[in-house]
């Protein structure tokens, strides 16, 4: 297996885990009767908390990159959950 094939395989496994995790969480949210407003409020609170996240184990020059990547990854998962819940897609900021 080439490096590219191995990278694709790992990426697809990560995508599968993201999908399954989102689906499990969405099932819990649906069972609790979550509204779009409550989903948005809790998602925004989570994203706001991420902006304060630090990574002391990483070299200082990587900390901003790690924070940005984590925020982007969580935003992606929130968008997946929003779609799975059947809520309208939010317009991109900016």
Helices and strands as residue ranges (DSSP letters): H 3-32, H 36-50, H 60-85
